[in-house]
Amino acid sequence: MKKIIVLSLILLSAKSFAQTKNFIDLPYIETSAKVDTLVVPDKIYLNIMITEKDTKGKISVEEQERKMNEKLKSLGIATEKQLTLNDLSSNYKKYFLKQQDIQKSKNYSLIVYNAKTAGKVIIGLEEIEIANVTLEKTEFSKAEEMILTLKSKAILKAKNQAIAMTKPLNQKVGNAIYISDYNNISNMLSRRVAGIQISGMASLKEKDNFEPINIEFEKIKIETEVKATFKLE
C-alpha cells in the first residue's frame, strides 16, 4: 500500500513538472498596463460636535441637538438616515473643565451627497451657533463598478501593447496564459481628509441671502494595473 502511495506521488510530481516545463517552453510575451480616472465624490462625511462649552453652559446639549435636527431638516436633510451618533456606547461624553465642573458633548456624523449641500449645512449650523464641524472623508459610491470597467480597459491596453511589440517580428499574439492585477481596492473607495477644520463662517451668515457656490471637493483618483502574459503563435 505504501509503495502505491509513493508511486502516485512521484507520478503527480512528474506531471506537475511537465506542465511547468511546457509553460516555460511556450513562446510568450509579458506586458503590463495601467489606467486611471478621476471621479467626483458623491458621499461627503461631516463630523459635528455640539458641546455646552461653546455656549459657556448657557444652552444644554439637548437643546442644541434639537435645534440642529430642526435646522438640518429645514435644509432637506433626512436626519433619520443621514445623521448618526458616533459614540453609541454612551449618550454623551463628559468634559472636566474645572473641579466640580462637568460639561457634556455629543459627536455626530452627517452624510451629504454634494459639496453645495455641505456648504449649506455648515452655514446653517453656524446660524444656530454650532461651528465645530470637521470634514471627515469623501467617497465615490460606484467605485467598485468603476474599477471593473478600468480593469477591462487595462487588459485591452496590455494586449494592444503586446500586438504592437510583436508586429515588427511577424508574430501573432494568442490567448492569455496568465493575468494578474495589483490593486488595493479598499484604498480607492474613499479619500480621508481628517483634520480639515471648517469654522469661522460667522462673517458669511451676516450677508443677506447668502447662497453657497456650487463647488466640488477634490476628485478621487481610481486606478488599476494589470500584468498579462500572452502566448505567441
C-alpha positions as CSV (number, residue, x, y, z in Angstrom):
1,M,0.0,0.0,0.0
2,K,2.9,2.4,0.9
3,K,4.6,1.6,-2.4
4,I,1.4,2.5,-4.3
5,I,1.1,5.9,-2.5
6,V,4.8,6.7,-3.1
7,L,4.4,5.8,-6.8
8,S,1.3,8.1,-7.1
9,L,3.2,11.0,-5.5
10,I,6.1,10.5,-8.0
11,L,3.7,10.5,-10.9
12,L,1.9,13.6,-9.7
13,S,5.2,15.4,-9.2
14,A,6.4,14.4,-12.7
15,K,3.1,15.6,-14.2
16,S,3.4,18.9,-12.4
17,F,7.0,19.3,-13.5
18,A,6.0,18.5,-17.1
19,Q,3.2,21.1,-17.0
20,T,5.6,23.7,-15.7
21,K,8.2,22.8,-18.2
22,N,5.6,23.1,-21.0
23,F,4.6,26.5,-19.9
24,I,8.2,27.7,-19.8
25,D,8.9,26.2,-23.2
26,L,6.0,28.2,-24.7
27,P,6.9,31.3,-26.6
28,Y,5.2,34.2,-24.8
29,I,5.2,37.9,-24.3
30,E,4.5,39.6,-21.0
31,T,3.1,43.2,-20.8
32,S,1.6,45.4,-18.1
33,A,-0.8,48.3,-18.4
34,K,-2.2,50.9,-16.0
35,V,-5.3,53.1,-16.5
36,D,-6.9,55.7,-14.2
37,T,-9.7,58.2,-13.9
38,L,-10.9,61.0,-11.6
39,V,-14.4,60.9,-10.1
40,V,-16.4,63.5,-8.2
41,P,-17.2,62.2,-4.6
42,D,-20.9,61.7,-4.0
43,K,-20.7,60.9,-0.3
44,I,-19.3,63.6,2.0
45,Y,-19.0,62.9,5.7
46,L,-19.1,65.8,8.1
47,N,-18.2,65.4,11.8
48,I,-20.3,67.7,14.0
49,M,-19.6,68.2,17.7
50,I,-22.1,70.0,20.0
51,T,-20.9,70.9,23.5
52,E,-22.0,73.1,26.3
53,K,-18.5,74.6,26.3
54,D,-19.3,76.5,23.1
55,T,-22.2,78.3,24.8
56,K,-20.4,78.6,28.1
57,G,-23.0,76.3,29.6
58,K,-26.0,78.5,28.7
59,I,-27.5,76.1,26.3
60,S,-27.7,72.4,27.1
61,V,-26.5,69.8,24.7
62,E,-30.1,68.5,24.4
63,E,-31.3,71.9,23.3
64,Q,-28.5,72.3,20.8
65,E,-29.3,68.8,19.5
66,R,-33.0,69.8,19.0
67,K,-32.0,72.9,17.1
68,M,-29.5,71.1,15.0
69,N,-32.1,68.5,14.0
70,E,-34.6,71.2,13.0
71,K,-32.1,73.1,11.0
72,L,-30.9,70.1,9.1
73,K,-34.5,69.1,8.3
74,S,-35.2,72.6,7.0
75,L,-32.3,72.1,4.6
76,G,-33.8,68.9,3.2
77,I,-31.6,66.5,5.2
78,A,-33.3,63.2,6.2
79,T,-31.7,63.2,9.7
80,E,-33.1,59.7,10.5
81,K,-31.0,58.3,7.7
82,Q,-28.1,60.7,7.2
83,L,-27.3,61.7,10.8
84,T,-25.8,59.2,13.3
85,L,-24.3,59.5,16.8
86,N,-20.7,58.5,16.6
87,D,-20.3,57.2,20.2
88,L,-23.2,54.7,20.5
89,S,-21.8,53.3,23.7
90,S,-22.8,56.4,25.7
91,N,-25.3,59.1,25.1
92,Y,-22.8,61.8,25.7
93,K,-19.2,62.5,26.7
94,K,-18.2,64.4,29.8
95,Y,-15.5,67.0,29.8
96,F,-14.0,68.0,33.2
97,L,-13.0,71.7,32.7
98,K,-12.7,72.6,36.4
99,Q,-13.1,70.8,39.7
100,Q,-16.7,70.0,40.2
101,D,-17.5,71.4,36.6
102,I,-18.8,68.9,34.1
103,Q,-19.9,69.9,30.6
104,K,-21.4,67.5,28.1
105,S,-20.7,67.0,24.5
106,K,-22.1,64.9,21.7
107,N,-20.4,63.9,18.4
108,Y,-22.3,63.2,15.2
109,S,-21.5,62.0,11.7
110,L,-23.6,63.6,8.9
111,I,-23.5,62.3,5.3
112,V,-24.5,64.6,2.4
113,Y,-24.2,63.9,-1.3
114,N,-22.7,67.1,-2.9
115,A,-20.5,70.0,-2.0
116,K,-23.2,72.6,-2.3
117,T,-25.4,70.8,0.4
118,A,-22.3,70.6,2.6
119,G,-21.8,74.3,2.3
120,K,-25.5,74.9,3.2
121,V,-25.2,72.7,6.3
122,I,-22.1,74.4,7.5
123,I,-23.7,77.9,7.2
124,G,-27.0,76.7,8.7
125,L,-25.3,75.2,11.7
126,E,-23.2,78.4,12.2
127,E,-26.5,80.3,12.3
128,I,-27.5,78.3,15.4
129,E,-24.1,78.7,16.9
130,I,-22.8,75.2,16.1
131,A,-19.4,75.9,14.4
132,N,-17.4,72.8,15.4
133,V,-17.7,71.0,12.0
134,T,-14.9,68.8,10.5
135,L,-14.7,67.3,7.1
136,E,-14.0,63.6,7.8
137,K,-13.8,61.9,4.4
138,T,-15.3,61.7,0.9
139,E,-16.3,58.6,-1.0
140,F,-17.4,57.6,-4.5
141,S,-20.3,55.2,-4.2
142,K,-19.7,53.4,-7.5
143,A,-16.0,52.9,-7.1
144,E,-16.1,49.1,-7.4
145,E,-18.1,49.3,-10.6
146,M,-15.6,51.8,-12.0
147,I,-12.7,49.6,-11.0
148,L,-14.1,46.7,-13.0
149,T,-14.5,49.0,-16.1
150,L,-10.9,50.1,-15.7
151,K,-9.7,46.5,-15.4
152,S,-11.3,45.8,-18.8
153,K,-9.6,48.8,-20.4
154,A,-6.3,47.9,-18.8
155,I,-6.2,44.3,-20.1
156,L,-7.2,45.5,-23.6
157,K,-4.4,48.0,-23.4
158,A,-2.0,45.3,-22.3
159,K,-3.0,43.2,-25.3
160,N,-2.6,46.1,-27.7
161,Q,0.9,46.7,-26.4
162,A,1.7,43.1,-27.0
163,I,0.4,43.3,-30.6
164,A,2.4,46.5,-31.2
165,M,5.6,44.9,-29.9
166,T,5.3,41.6,-31.9
167,K,4.1,43.1,-35.2
168,P,7.6,44.0,-36.4
169,L,8.6,40.4,-35.7
170,N,5.8,39.0,-37.8
171,Q,4.5,37.1,-34.8
172,K,0.9,36.8,-33.7
173,V,-0.4,37.3,-30.2
174,G,-2.5,34.3,-29.0
175,N,-4.6,33.7,-25.9
176,A,-3.6,35.0,-22.5
177,I,-2.0,32.3,-20.3
178,Y,-1.6,34.4,-17.2
179,I,-3.3,37.6,-15.8
180,S,-2.8,39.4,-12.5
181,D,-3.7,42.8,-11.1
182,Y,-2.1,44.9,-8.4
183,N,-5.0,46.8,-6.9
184,N,-5.8,47.5,-3.3
185,I,-9.5,48.3,-3.7
186,S,-10.1,49.5,-0.2
187,N,-7.6,52.3,-0.6
188,M,-9.5,53.7,-3.5
189,L,-13.0,53.6,-2.1
190,S,-12.6,56.8,-0.2
191,R,-10.4,59.8,0.5
192,R,-9.8,60.6,4.1
193,V,-9.4,64.3,4.8
194,A,-9.5,64.2,8.6
195,G,-8.0,67.3,10.2
196,I,-9.6,69.8,7.9
197,Q,-11.5,72.1,10.2
198,I,-14.4,74.2,8.9
199,S,-15.1,77.2,11.1
200,G,-15.1,80.9,11.2
201,M,-18.2,81.3,8.9
202,A,-19.8,84.0,11.0
203,S,-19.0,86.7,8.5
204,L,-20.8,84.8,5.8
205,K,-24.0,84.4,7.7
206,E,-24.2,88.2,8.1
207,K,-24.7,88.6,4.3
208,D,-28.3,88.6,3.3
209,N,-29.5,85.5,1.4
210,F,-26.0,84.0,1.1
211,E,-26.0,81.1,-1.2
212,P,-23.1,78.6,-1.2
213,I,-21.4,78.4,-4.6
214,N,-21.6,75.1,-6.5
215,I,-18.1,73.9,-5.8
216,E,-16.6,70.4,-5.9
217,F,-14.3,68.7,-3.4
218,E,-11.1,67.3,-4.6
219,K,-11.7,64.4,-7.1
220,I,-10.9,60.9,-6.1
221,K,-8.4,59.1,-8.3
222,I,-9.3,55.5,-9.2
223,E,-6.7,53.4,-11.0
224,T,-5.9,49.8,-11.9
225,E,-2.9,48.0,-13.2
226,V,-2.8,44.5,-14.7
227,K,0.0,42.2,-15.8
228,A,-0.7,39.8,-18.6
229,T,1.2,37.0,-20.4
230,F,0.2,36.1,-23.9
231,K,1.2,33.0,-25.9
232,L,2.9,33.8,-29.2
233,E,1.8,31.9,-32.3
